[in-house]
Amino acid sequence: MATESYDENDGVRERCVKLWDVATSQSVATLLRGLDSAFTQLEFNPNGKTVAYSDEKRVRIWDAATGTHIFTLSNPRGRISSIQFNLLGTKLAAGDGVRILAQ
């Protein structure tokens, strides 16, 4: 499970995503430190190597192991309402409720 959270880093409180072990209720990793806005959806790639999250106007892809930012897709017309990896994890679709933005 993943949740949006805040974490202290060198005395600075910053927004991040925490991964949790559902069986033990323990935090197992902190990813995506320094987010500048709340995410609306988070999707793990089936291969487990990347994670995508959408916020108000963009989708960001991150390396799940290192938290390194890989790519950003922006939507200047409005909010991204849905993101989904295909079953092979080779494509990511993003839509705003009216059209597919990228695939």
Residue frames relative to the residue before (quaternion, step in Angstrom):
aa qw qx qy qz dx dy dz
M 1.0000 0.0000 0.0000 0.0000 0.00 0.00 0.00
A 0.1646 -0.7754 0.6021 0.0962 3.58 -1.16 0.63
T 0.0405 -0.7881 0.6139 0.0179 3.54 -1.09 0.76
E 0.4583 -0.6141 0.5515 0.3295 3.51 -1.28 0.43
S 0.0301 0.8097 -0.5801 0.0834 3.54 -0.91 0.89
Y 0.3441 -0.6706 0.5898 0.2899 3.52 -1.35 -0.22
D 0.0954 -0.7960 0.5976 0.0132 3.54 -1.02 0.83
E 0.3929 -0.6918 0.5507 0.2525 3.56 -1.12 0.67
N 0.0316 0.7800 -0.6223 0.0577 3.56 -0.82 1.02
D 0.8178 -0.1504 0.0392 0.5541 3.58 -0.33 1.28
G 0.7354 -0.4418 0.2218 0.4635 3.55 0.97 0.91
V 0.6331 0.4999 -0.3309 0.4897 3.58 1.29 0.03
R 0.3184 -0.7409 0.5618 0.1845 3.57 -0.81 1.03
E 0.0641 0.8189 -0.5653 0.0757 3.59 -0.63 1.11
R 0.5326 -0.6218 0.4829 0.3107 3.53 -1.18 0.73
C 0.0783 0.7890 -0.6034 0.0847 3.58 -1.04 0.83
V 0.3902 -0.6517 0.5770 0.3001 3.54 -1.37 -0.11
K 0.1496 -0.7829 0.5996 0.0718 3.56 -0.87 0.98
L 0.2713 -0.7307 0.6058 0.1597 3.52 -1.12 0.82
W 0.1600 -0.8084 0.5655 0.0329 3.56 -0.96 0.95
D 0.3737 -0.6573 0.6040 0.2521 3.52 -1.23 0.64
V 0.3824 -0.7631 0.4736 0.2171 3.57 -0.41 1.22
A 0.6486 0.5446 -0.3210 0.4239 3.61 0.99 -0.79
T 0.7948 0.3014 -0.1474 0.5056 3.60 0.97 -0.83
S 0.3426 -0.7568 0.4748 0.2907 3.59 1.30 -0.29
Q 0.5000 0.6412 -0.4252 0.3976 3.58 1.17 0.61
S 0.4731 -0.6359 0.5279 0.3052 3.56 -1.14 0.70
V 0.1702 -0.8199 0.5417 0.0730 3.58 -0.78 1.00
A 0.8054 -0.0123 0.0131 0.5925 3.60 1.19 -0.39
T 0.2068 -0.7321 0.6323 0.1465 3.52 -1.29 0.48
L 0.0602 -0.8136 0.5776 -0.0287 3.55 -0.71 1.17
L 0.8443 0.2846 -0.1440 0.4307 3.49 -1.38 0.06
R 0.1126 0.8225 -0.5471 0.1071 3.59 0.90 0.86
G 0.8083 0.3155 -0.2236 0.4439 3.53 -1.18 0.62
L 0.2422 0.7726 -0.5484 0.2088 3.60 1.09 0.58
D 0.3126 -0.7778 0.5160 0.1762 3.58 -0.96 0.80
S 0.7830 0.1292 -0.1227 0.5960 3.60 1.26 0.03
A 0.6095 -0.5646 0.4133 0.3728 3.56 -1.25 0.45
F 0.3844 -0.7167 0.5220 0.2570 3.58 -1.02 0.70
T 0.3584 -0.7357 0.5389 0.1995 3.56 -1.16 0.67
Q 0.7896 -0.0044 0.0054 0.6136 3.58 1.18 -0.53
L 0.1012 -0.7735 0.6237 0.0490 3.54 -1.12 0.70
E 0.0395 -0.8100 0.5840 -0.0369 3.56 -0.87 1.00
F 0.2675 -0.7465 0.5886 0.1573 3.56 -0.86 0.98
N 0.4659 -0.6365 0.5359 0.3009 3.54 -1.04 0.82
P 0.5513 -0.6276 0.4260 0.3474 3.64 -0.93 0.77
N 0.6463 0.5132 -0.3365 0.4536 3.62 1.12 -0.46
G 0.4653 -0.7203 0.4105 0.3100 3.61 1.30 -0.11
K 0.5871 0.6254 -0.3588 0.3680 3.60 1.22 -0.09
T 0.7994 0.1761 -0.0964 0.5663 3.59 1.09 -0.59
V 0.1682 -0.7435 0.6374 0.1123 3.51 -1.33 0.40
A 0.1705 -0.7685 0.6103 0.0891 3.56 -1.04 0.83
Y 0.0089 0.7778 -0.6277 -0.0291 3.53 -1.11 0.64
S 0.2367 -0.7558 0.5921 0.1489 3.53 -1.15 0.64
D 0.1249 -0.7482 0.6444 0.0970 3.51 -1.22 0.62
E 0.8431 -0.2162 0.1118 0.4795 3.57 -1.13 -0.46
K 0.8533 0.0545 0.0016 0.5185 3.60 0.84 -0.83
R 0.7778 0.2937 -0.1756 0.5271 3.61 1.13 0.23
V 0.2828 -0.6834 0.6383 0.2134 3.49 -1.44 0.26
R 0.0940 -0.7853 0.6102 0.0464 3.56 -0.94 0.89
I 0.2240 -0.7502 0.6117 0.1133 3.54 -1.06 0.88
W 0.0720 -0.8031 0.5911 -0.0187 3.56 -0.92 1.02
D 0.4856 -0.5953 0.5471 0.3324 3.54 -1.25 0.48
A 0.4104 -0.7560 0.4546 0.2310 3.60 -0.55 1.14
A 0.6804 0.4983 -0.2965 0.4481 3.60 1.05 -0.68
T 0.8035 0.3047 -0.1390 0.4921 3.58 0.90 -0.92
G 0.3992 -0.7157 0.4785 0.3152 3.59 1.19 -0.47
T 0.4250 0.7113 -0.4544 0.3270 3.58 1.26 0.31
H 0.4357 -0.6876 0.5215 0.2559 3.58 -0.92 0.96
I 0.2120 -0.7997 0.5549 0.0874 3.58 -0.89 1.00
F 0.8136 -0.0987 0.1579 0.5508 3.58 0.76 -1.05
T 0.1238 -0.7664 0.6239 0.0898 3.57 -1.22 0.57
L 0.1280 -0.7451 0.6515 0.0636 3.55 -1.05 0.91
S 0.1695 -0.8114 0.5548 0.0714 3.60 -0.62 1.12
N 0.1607 -0.7498 0.6340 0.1001 3.54 -1.25 0.59
P 0.2137 -0.8299 0.5004 0.1233 3.61 -0.02 1.20
R 0.6370 0.5652 -0.3235 0.4125 3.61 1.21 -0.35
G 0.7969 -0.2567 0.1799 0.5164 3.59 1.09 -0.32
R 0.7919 -0.3683 0.2576 0.4134 3.50 -1.41 -0.21
I 0.3779 -0.6636 0.5966 0.2467 3.54 -1.13 0.74
S 0.1732 -0.8349 0.5173 0.0735 3.58 -0.60 1.09
S 0.8176 0.1012 -0.0332 0.5658 3.59 1.15 -0.41
I 0.0201 0.7593 -0.6504 0.0049 3.54 -1.12 0.79
Q 0.0631 0.8015 -0.5896 0.0776 3.57 -1.07 0.74
F 0.3167 -0.7077 0.5997 0.1977 3.56 -0.95 0.92
N 0.4640 -0.6188 0.5304 0.3470 3.57 -1.16 0.48
L 0.7135 -0.4898 0.2913 0.4076 3.59 -1.24 0.34
L 0.6814 0.4699 -0.2889 0.4810 3.59 1.11 -0.60
G 0.4314 -0.7182 0.4471 0.3133 3.57 1.25 -0.31
T 0.5152 0.6692 -0.3981 0.3581 3.57 1.25 0.30
K 0.7697 0.2126 -0.1252 0.5888 3.59 1.27 -0.32
L 0.1520 -0.7501 0.6365 0.0954 3.52 -1.27 0.57
A 0.1795 -0.7687 0.6055 0.1015 3.57 -0.80 1.01
A 0.0594 -0.7765 0.6270 0.0179 3.56 -1.10 0.78
G 0.0060 0.8134 -0.5808 0.0315 3.57 -0.93 0.87
D 0.3500 -0.7463 0.5319 0.1941 3.53 -1.24 0.46
G 0.6683 -0.4922 0.2945 0.4736 3.59 1.23 0.35
V 0.7310 0.3474 -0.2144 0.5468 3.58 1.25 -0.34
R 0.8130 -0.0145 0.0620 0.5788 3.56 0.95 -0.88
I 0.4947 -0.5962 0.5228 0.3557 3.55 -1.30 0.25
L 0.3459 -0.7734 0.5022 0.1733 3.55 -0.71 1.09
A 0.7861 -0.0920 0.1106 0.6011 3.54 0.97 -0.88
Q 0.0559 -0.7841 0.6172 0.0328 3.51 -1.22 0.48
